[in-house]
Amino acid sequence: MSIDLDNLWSYLKTHGDSAWESWPSFLARAVPRLLDLLGEQDITATVFVVGADAVRDDGAEAVRAIAAGGHEVGNHSFHHEPWLHLYSVSQMEDEVARAEEAIVAAGAARPVGFRGPGYSVTDDLLAVLARRGYRYDASTLPTWIGPIARAVHNRSMPRGTRPAKGQEDLFGGFSRVRSPIRPYRWDTDGGPIVELPVTTMPFARVPIHGSYLVQLYQVAPWLARAYLDAALRLCRTTGTAPSMLLHPTDVLDRHDAPGMDFFPGMGVPAAEKIVLVRSVLDRMSRHYDVVGTGRQVDQLPTLLPVVTARGATAGRNR
């Protein structure tokens, strides 16, 4: 179980809304709700934190609360720019290092896990992580649905706003469907590093994490639960240990996040979303010992399939 602690400003920035420049935040509302839900099931998770939030008072307070709850804090880059894959190697190193420093200064242990914003990953970034002693990356989403999600996102951008350079790779390309759905090990120029993909439904390769369940919930609450039940059944049948992902938006609504009406599911009342997330955690706990991504990597077999990190990009991951 992992949570990407994307903040209000980062959604607005990716959306092309200049209101992000005032750094609006919803962490004070989202973090207590998420931690309460995890606490109800006695689940310890991994929370991937953005460095630019960790250096602020509310972000540092969130990091302390997460760490005090026994949860792992992972690195989600410093600036949370989904075009991270276009950075130079030195810029990538700076993004990773600055986020590390901010997370440690806020009171958590030095991160050993990383997730790229917008599932952004390259062979250079993987090598940077390996050289810096990271044990795992969790940036891949093995699905064919990325270009569709990107098109929907770009159509919702403010009129006259063009997607930023690199945003054409947001959420990855159709080739992601060929990416492994189970953990494997990257062989990079910086050394080996484990890849823990965000699980998609076996065979169908469609996302099953919180944001997509909320969208199905809008159609019919029973549909979201039936969809998750089917996905978990397929995971058990195929021996796939699911890596489930949540976001703050899974427990927030438009009243909690001004300016985010463009984001799917924000019209669903937060109270209903919380009930949905609670059912997700309950379903996971019925069938699995639910742990954070770092603990999941600890439990992996020593021998994993090895993939050479050559040509791994935001849109292609061999």
Secondary structure, 3 states (H helix, E strand, C coil): CEEECCCHHHHHHHHCCHHHHHCCCCHHHHHHHHHHHHHHCCCCCEEEECHHHHCCHHHHHHHHHHHHCCCEEEECCCCCCCCHHHCCHHHHHHHHHHHHHHHHHCCCCCCCEECCHHHCCCHHHHHHHHHCCCCEECCCCCCCCHHHHHHHHHHCCCCCCCCCCCHHHCCCCHHHHHCCCCCEEEEECCEEEEECCCCECCCCCCECCHHHHHHHHHHCHHHHHHHHHHHHHHHHHHCCCCCCEECHHHHCCCCCCCCCCCCCCCCCCHHHHHHHHHHHHHHHHHHCCCCCHHHHHHCCCCCCCEEECCCCCCCCCC
